[in-house]
Amino acid sequence: MTHYSIRELEHLSGIKAHTLRIWENRYKILQPKRTDTNIRYYTEADLKFLLKIALLNKHGLRISKIAKMSDELLNQEVQKLSENLAEGDYQIHLLTNAMIDMNEIQFEDVMDDNISFRGFEQTMTEIIYPFLEKIGILWLSGSINPAQEHFITNLIRQKIIVGINNLPRPTNPAERYILFTPENELHELSLLFAHYMLKARGHAVVYLGVGVPSADVVVVANVQKPNYLFCISTSHPVKRKMQRFITDLDEGIQKSTQVILTGYQASRINFPLPENFRVVHKVSDLFKLSRYSYERPNVQ
C-alpha cells in the first residue's frame, strides 16, 4: 500500500498542508495513521477521499457541510459534477484516480468521452496538458510512485502518437522546427504534444526525441536549418549545468535559428540569454513566438 505524507497530499489535492491540519482538528476530515516510529502517514483511500472533498470545496460547498456528509451523499455530490463533461477539474480528478489505481479502462473511458465531446486537441489542451503539468510537479516532489507515473504517461504517450500519425503530412510547411530534450532528460509527453500541435498547424517537424546531446542537436540544426529549436527541460540539465548547455547550443547553431526553452529547469534560469533564445512557460505559448499565425484546425 502506498503511503503519503501531508506534504504529498498537498501536492496531489491542491489543499495546503496547513488547511489540511485545520480540517483534521476541527472537522475530523482525515485521521492519519502512524508508523512504528510515530510518523504520520495517509493511505490511498485517504487520498481518494480528499480528492472528492477538494473538488466539492472548490465548487462552493463549505467544508463544514462536507464534513457532515455520509459517504453515499458525498459520492452523490461528486456524481452531480461528473454529469457536466465540460468541467475540466473533474476530468483531471478522474485521471488522477486512474493513475493511482493504475486503471487503464478508466483512463480509456475518460479519453474517449472527452475526445467525443471536445475533439482531440481540445482534450489535450484543456484536460491532458494541465494533468501533465500536475504529474511533472508530483514527480519532482516524489509524491507519486514511479510505477504509477510510468503507467499513466505511457497510456497518454500512446494516445498522442496515434493523434500525430492521424494528421495529414504538411505539403507546404511555412516553418521548420526541431524538437528535443537535453541529454538525460527523459520526460517526453509535452514534447510529443508540441509535435502534434505543430504538425496540426502545417509546420514541418524534425523530432529528435529525448536525451539528445547538444553536439548532436547542433549537427542536425546545421543540416536542417530550422526556424526554431524547441527544447523541454524538466529535470535536466540541472540549474548549475544549464548555462553550459545554452552556451553549447549558442556557439554551434546559426544566429537566425530561434531557440525556445520551456520546462521546470528552463523556468529557473537567472542569467542573461543570447538574443535568439526565449523561455516560455507553456507549450501553447510556443505559437505566440511564431512568425506565422494559424487558426486551430478542426482535427478529431
Number of C-alpha atoms within 10 A of each C-alpha: 6 11 17 21 15 18 16 20 23 19 19 22 20 14 19 13 17 12 11 18 16 12 16 14 12 11 15 11 21 17 13 15 12 11 8 6 6 8 10 15 18 19 16 16 12 17 21 18 16 20 22 18 24 18 19 19 16 13 11 8 14 12 16 13 10 19 16 12 12 10 9 8 12 17 14 12 17 15 12 9 17 17 10 11 15 15 13 18 19 22 23 20 20 18 24 22 18 20 23 20 14 18 15 14 10 16 19 16 13 19 21 15 14 21 16 11 14 17 15 19 22 18 21 23 15 18 23 21 20 16 20 18 15 16 21 18 17 17 15 12 12 13 19 21 15 10 12 16 17 13 18 21 18 13 13 20 16 11 15 22 15 11 19 18 11 13 15 10 14 14 9 9 13 13 16 18 24 23 22 25 26 22 15 14 19 17 19 19 20 21 22 21 24 20 23 23 23 19 20 24 18 20 20 21 20 17 14 15 18 20 16 16 14 19 13 10 21 20 13 15 22 13 8 13 18 22 19 22 23 23 21 29 25 23 19 22 20 16 16 9 10 19 16 13 18 17 13 15 18 19 10 15 20 16 13 11 18 21 24 20 24 22 21 20 17 24 15 13 14 9 8 8 14 13 10 14 18 16 20 17 13 14 20 13 12 19 15 10 13 13 9 9 10 10 7 11 11 10 12 15
